[in-house]
Amino acid sequence: MKQCIYEFFIDDGNSSAYTRLVQNVSYGCTILKLECTNRCVKNYTGHLHKLAAHKTFLARAQKILKQSIPWLLPQLKEP
């Protein structure tokens, strides 16, 4: 961390690294934390799969959601 001026931090889910970085900054700059899109997409699709497997939904709704997940992935990764 020495001799570097951090403006942005791309987070991969390891919050301890960001916390340590913020604590060690002595040059008075605010560090902007950016979430890695791959991690966001992974979390989002993981929750969709859990939702599709939930037993309170009708079988038809589960099937439609499961079929829609692959279609949603490219839509999420576009800028």
C-alpha positions as CSV (number, residue, x, y, z in Angstrom):
1,M,0.0,0.0,0.0
2,K,3.0,2.3,0.2
3,Q,3.7,4.9,-2.5
4,C,0.3,4.4,-4.2
5,I,-2.6,6.8,-4.2
6,Y,-5.9,4.9,-4.3
7,E,-9.0,6.4,-5.8
8,F,-11.0,3.3,-6.7
9,F,-11.1,-0.2,-5.3
10,I,-12.7,-3.0,-7.2
11,D,-14.3,-5.3,-4.7
12,D,-14.3,-9.1,-5.2
13,G,-16.2,-9.8,-2.0
14,N,-13.2,-9.6,0.3
15,S,-14.4,-6.7,2.6
16,S,-11.4,-7.0,4.9
17,A,-9.0,-5.7,2.1
18,Y,-11.2,-2.6,1.6
19,T,-11.4,-2.0,5.3
20,R,-7.7,-2.2,5.8
21,L,-7.1,0.1,2.8
22,V,-9.4,2.7,4.1
23,Q,-7.8,2.6,7.6
24,N,-4.3,3.0,6.1
25,V,-5.0,5.9,3.8
26,S,-3.3,9.0,5.2
27,Y,-3.5,11.4,2.2
28,G,-7.1,12.4,2.9
29,C,-8.8,11.0,-0.2
30,T,-12.0,9.1,-0.2
31,I,-11.7,5.7,-1.9
32,L,-14.6,4.7,-4.1
33,K,-15.6,1.0,-3.8
34,L,-16.7,-0.6,-7.0
35,E,-18.4,-4.0,-7.0
36,C,-17.0,-6.5,-9.5
37,T,-19.7,-7.3,-12.0
38,N,-18.9,-10.9,-12.2
39,R,-19.6,-11.3,-8.5
40,C,-22.8,-9.3,-8.8
41,V,-24.0,-11.5,-11.7
42,K,-23.0,-14.7,-9.7
43,N,-25.0,-13.5,-6.6
44,Y,-28.0,-12.5,-8.7
45,T,-28.2,-15.8,-10.7
46,G,-27.6,-17.8,-7.5
47,H,-30.6,-16.1,-5.9
48,L,-32.7,-16.7,-9.1
49,H,-31.8,-20.4,-9.0
50,K,-32.9,-20.6,-5.3
51,L,-36.1,-18.7,-6.1
52,A,-36.8,-21.1,-9.0
53,A,-36.3,-24.1,-6.7
54,H,-38.6,-22.7,-4.0
55,K,-41.6,-25.0,-3.5
56,T,-44.2,-22.3,-2.9
57,F,-44.2,-21.4,-6.7
58,L,-46.4,-23.3,-9.1
59,A,-44.5,-25.8,-11.3
60,R,-45.2,-23.7,-14.4
61,A,-43.7,-20.6,-12.8
62,Q,-40.6,-22.5,-11.7
63,K,-40.1,-23.8,-15.3
64,I,-40.5,-20.3,-16.8
65,L,-38.0,-18.8,-14.4
66,K,-35.5,-21.6,-14.9
67,Q,-35.7,-21.2,-18.7
68,S,-35.3,-17.4,-18.4
69,I,-32.1,-17.4,-16.3
70,P,-29.7,-18.2,-19.3
71,W,-31.4,-15.4,-21.2
72,L,-31.0,-12.9,-18.4
73,L,-27.2,-13.5,-18.0
74,P,-26.1,-11.7,-21.2
75,Q,-28.4,-8.8,-20.4
76,L,-26.8,-8.3,-17.0
77,K,-23.2,-8.2,-18.4
78,E,-23.9,-5.5,-21.0
79,P,-22.7,-2.0,-19.9
